[in-house]
Amino acid sequence: MTLSSSGNSTGDAAALFIDLPFETGILGLKAGRLGEPRCPDGPPAAVNRAVAAAVGYAVDQGYQFLSCRVADGRPWVAEALESAGFRLVECLLTLERPVAAVAGEPQSGIRLATPSDAEAVGRVAEACFVDDRYHADPRIDDRAADRLKRLWAENDCRQRGDVVFVAVDDSGRVVGFHACLAPADAAVIDLIGVLPEAQGRGVGRRLVAAALNHYAGRRPVLRTGTQARNTGSLALYAAMGFRIVRSEFTFHWHSHP
């Protein structure tokens, strides 16, 4: 759908907005997501007008924070967003590999989570994320970004995730987790994290292998997303047979400079 170049409170601009109450409650900013403005038959000027209309609508509706993700290969959309005050915060890479059981991969210390693990999983999430788009945005307090990841992981453990795996150390302490979603076409790594002090010991690899074994025969592919700057995750996924299938750029807009 093409954004209107004139209206800013109703019509096409409103249709492309998705309210984000979860982010609003955590960040303390009225948050929304803007679908990628598409003007397939128009010149770059039409895209500029569409983005300006979207920002006008956001201001009228009291939004304080917006995100927008743009497919690679559409630089004119990225330029229009930046002209309207959006700033690039990440390059997101989507990776996939066929699902198949991983023979010979050690599974020691990995088990399925239960709702009672939610707080421990949340503590891992709160401590381990640094490369995601919220932490990369200097306008968002790192403590709020940490809390967002914690509550996200807890929600996965309690109700949102299809399955959640946890990694435990010799004392039984949760040191890592892997939360998966399962739409019809793929198993999806929704969130995966390992405590900083437990990284570099193969925990992440075992967590991914657990998902591959679990979804063998149930889903055709395992899909994940990570930031281009997250070289550690990219190396792990490459070593486990994942290939990049899509790249996108994420932009953030704040109502006050």
C-alpha positions as CSV (number, residue, x, y, z in Angstrom):
1,M,0.0,0.0,0.0
2,T,1.3,3.5,-0.9
3,L,1.2,6.1,1.8
4,S,-0.8,9.2,1.0
5,S,1.2,12.4,0.4
6,S,-1.4,14.6,2.0
7,G,-3.3,13.1,4.9
8,N,-1.6,12.8,8.3
9,S,-4.3,11.6,10.7
10,T,-6.4,9.1,8.6
11,G,-6.2,7.1,5.4
12,D,-3.1,5.4,4.1
13,A,-0.7,6.8,6.6
14,A,-2.7,5.3,9.5
15,A,-3.1,2.0,7.7
16,L,0.6,1.4,7.7
17,F,1.1,2.0,11.4
18,I,1.1,-0.8,14.0
19,D,0.9,0.2,17.6
20,L,3.5,-1.4,19.9
21,P,2.1,-1.5,23.5
22,F,4.8,-3.9,24.7
23,E,7.5,-1.5,23.7
24,T,5.5,1.5,24.9
25,G,5.2,0.1,28.4
26,I,8.9,-0.7,28.8
27,L,10.5,2.2,27.0
28,G,8.2,4.9,28.4
29,L,7.6,6.2,24.8
30,K,4.5,5.8,22.7
31,A,5.9,3.4,20.2
32,G,4.8,2.2,16.8
33,R,6.1,0.5,13.7
34,L,5.9,1.9,10.2
35,G,5.5,-0.5,7.3
36,E,8.1,0.1,4.6
37,P,6.7,2.9,2.4
38,R,6.2,1.6,-1.1
39,C,5.8,3.7,-4.1
40,P,6.8,1.2,-6.8
41,D,5.8,3.3,-9.7
42,G,6.7,6.7,-8.4
43,P,9.9,8.7,-8.4
44,P,12.0,9.2,-5.2
45,A,10.1,12.4,-4.6
46,A,6.9,10.3,-4.1
47,V,8.6,8.2,-1.5
48,N,9.8,11.4,0.3
49,R,6.2,12.7,0.4
50,A,5.0,9.4,1.7
51,V,7.4,9.3,4.5
52,A,6.7,12.9,5.4
53,A,3.0,12.0,5.6
54,A,3.8,9.1,7.9
55,V,5.8,11.3,10.2
56,G,3.1,14.0,10.2
57,Y,0.6,11.3,11.2
58,A,2.9,10.1,14.0
59,V,3.3,13.6,15.4
60,D,-0.5,14.2,15.3
61,Q,-1.1,10.9,17.1
62,G,1.5,11.5,19.8
63,Y,4.0,8.9,18.8
64,Q,7.4,9.4,20.3
65,F,9.3,6.4,18.9
66,L,8.9,4.7,15.5
67,S,10.8,1.9,13.8
68,C,10.9,1.0,10.1
69,R,12.6,-1.9,8.4
70,V,13.7,-1.5,4.8
71,A,14.7,-4.3,2.4
72,D,18.2,-4.2,1.0
73,G,18.2,-2.8,-2.5
74,R,15.8,0.1,-1.8
75,P,18.2,2.9,-1.1
76,W,15.7,5.6,-2.1
77,V,13.5,4.5,0.8
78,A,16.4,4.6,3.3
79,E,17.3,8.1,2.0
80,A,13.7,9.3,2.5
81,L,13.6,8.0,6.0
82,E,16.8,9.7,6.9
83,S,15.6,13.0,5.4
84,A,12.5,12.7,7.7
85,G,14.7,12.2,10.9
86,F,15.0,8.4,11.0
87,R,18.4,7.1,11.8
88,L,19.9,3.7,10.9
89,V,20.5,1.5,13.9
90,E,21.2,-2.0,12.4
91,C,21.6,-4.2,9.4
92,L,19.5,-7.3,10.1
93,L,20.5,-10.6,8.4
94,T,18.0,-13.4,8.1
95,L,19.6,-16.9,7.9
96,E,18.2,-20.4,7.3
97,R,19.2,-24.0,7.2
98,P,17.2,-27.2,6.5
99,V,16.0,-28.9,9.7
100,A,17.7,-32.2,10.3
101,A,18.7,-34.1,13.4
102,V,22.3,-33.3,14.4
103,A,24.1,-36.6,14.9
104,G,26.8,-36.7,17.4
105,E,26.2,-33.2,18.8
106,P,26.6,-33.3,22.6
107,Q,23.4,-32.4,24.4
108,S,24.7,-32.4,28.0
109,G,23.2,-29.7,30.1
110,I,20.3,-28.9,27.8
111,R,16.7,-29.4,28.7
112,L,13.2,-28.1,27.9
113,A,12.2,-25.1,30.0
114,T,9.1,-24.9,32.1
115,P,7.2,-21.8,33.1
116,S,9.1,-21.9,36.4
117,D,12.3,-21.2,34.5
118,A,11.0,-17.8,33.3
119,E,12.7,-15.6,35.8
120,A,16.1,-17.4,35.4
121,V,15.7,-17.1,31.6
122,G,14.9,-13.5,32.0
123,R,18.0,-12.9,34.0
124,V,20.1,-14.4,31.2
125,A,18.4,-12.2,28.6
126,E,18.9,-9.1,30.7
127,A,22.6,-9.7,31.0
128,C,23.7,-10.9,27.5
129,F,22.3,-8.7,24.7
130,V,24.4,-5.8,23.4
131,D,24.1,-5.9,19.6
132,D,20.3,-5.7,19.2
133,R,18.7,-2.5,17.8
134,Y,17.5,-1.2,21.1
135,H,21.0,-1.3,22.6
136,A,22.4,0.2,19.4
137,D,20.1,3.2,19.7
138,P,21.8,6.0,21.8
139,R,18.4,7.5,22.5
140,I,17.3,4.4,24.4
141,D,18.6,3.8,27.9
142,D,20.5,0.5,28.1
143,R,18.6,-0.3,31.3
144,A,15.3,-0.1,29.4
145,A,16.7,-2.2,26.5
146,D,17.9,-4.8,29.1
147,R,14.4,-4.9,30.7
148,L,12.7,-5.3,27.3
149,K,14.8,-8.3,26.5
150,R,14.2,-9.8,30.0
151,L,10.4,-9.5,29.7
152,W,10.5,-10.7,26.1
153,A,12.3,-13.9,27.2
154,E,10.1,-14.4,30.2
155,N,7.0,-14.1,27.9
156,D,8.5,-16.7,25.6
157,C,9.0,-19.0,28.5
158,R,5.6,-18.6,30.0
159,Q,3.3,-18.5,26.9
160,R,4.6,-17.0,23.7
161,G,7.2,-19.5,22.6
162,D,6.5,-22.9,21.0
163,V,9.4,-24.4,22.9
164,V,12.2,-23.0,25.0
165,F,15.4,-24.8,25.7
166,V,17.7,-24.0,28.7
167,A,21.3,-24.7,29.2
168,V,22.3,-25.4,32.8
169,D,25.7,-25.6,34.5
170,D,26.9,-28.3,36.9
171,S,25.1,-26.7,39.7
172,G,21.8,-26.6,37.8
173,R,21.9,-22.8,37.2
174,V,20.4,-21.6,33.9
175,V,23.3,-20.1,31.9
176,G,21.6,-19.9,28.5
177,F,18.3,-20.3,26.7
178,H,16.8,-20.7,23.2
179,A,13.2,-19.7,22.6
180,C,11.6,-20.9,19.4
181,L,8.4,-20.0,17.5
182,A,6.8,-22.4,15.0
183,P,4.8,-20.8,12.2
184,A,3.7,-23.3,9.5
185,D,6.6,-22.7,7.1
186,A,9.6,-22.8,9.5
187,A,10.9,-23.1,13.0
188,V,12.1,-19.7,14.1
189,I,14.8,-18.7,16.7
190,D,12.8,-16.0,18.5
191,L,15.5,-15.2,21.0
192,I,18.7,-17.0,22.1
193,G,21.2,-15.9,24.7
194,V,24.1,-17.1,26.9
195,L,25.4,-15.5,30.0
196,P,28.7,-13.6,29.3
197,E,30.7,-15.8,31.6
198,A,29.4,-19.0,30.0
199,Q,30.1,-17.9,26.4
200,G,32.8,-19.6,24.3
201,R,32.1,-23.0,25.8
202,G,29.8,-24.4,23.0
203,V,26.6,-23.6,24.9
204,G,25.0,-21.7,22.0
205,R,25.9,-24.5,19.6
206,R,24.2,-27.1,21.8
207,L,21.1,-24.9,22.2
208,V,20.8,-24.6,18.4
209,A,21.4,-28.3,17.9
210,A,18.6,-29.0,20.4
211,A,16.2,-27.1,18.2
212,L,17.3,-28.9,15.1
213,N,16.7,-32.2,16.8
214,H,13.4,-31.2,18.2
215,Y,12.0,-29.9,14.9
216,A,13.3,-32.7,12.6
217,G,10.4,-33.9,10.6
218,R,8.2,-31.1,12.0
219,R,9.4,-28.1,10.1
220,P,11.4,-27.8,6.9
221,V,13.8,-25.1,7.9
222,L,15.2,-23.3,11.0
223,R,15.3,-19.5,10.5
224,T,17.0,-16.9,12.6
225,G,17.9,-13.2,12.4
226,T,21.0,-11.4,13.8
227,Q,22.8,-8.2,13.3
228,A,25.6,-7.9,10.7
229,R,27.9,-6.6,13.5
230,N,27.3,-9.7,15.7
231,T,30.3,-11.6,14.3
232,G,30.2,-14.2,17.0
233,S,26.6,-15.3,16.2
234,L,27.3,-15.2,12.5
235,A,30.3,-17.4,12.9
236,L,28.3,-19.9,14.9
237,Y,25.4,-20.0,12.4
238,A,27.8,-20.4,9.5
239,A,29.6,-23.3,11.2
240,M,26.2,-25.0,11.7
241,G,25.2,-24.7,8.0
242,F,23.1,-21.6,8.0
243,R,23.1,-19.3,5.0
244,I,22.1,-15.7,4.6
245,V,18.8,-15.4,2.7
246,R,17.8,-11.7,3.3
247,S,19.2,-8.5,4.6
248,E,17.3,-5.5,5.8
249,F,18.0,-2.1,7.4
250,T,16.3,-1.0,10.6
251,F,15.7,2.7,11.2
252,H,14.5,4.5,14.4
253,W,12.7,7.8,14.7
254,H,12.3,9.8,17.9
255,S,10.0,12.7,18.3
256,H,12.6,14.9,20.0
257,P,16.2,15.2,18.7
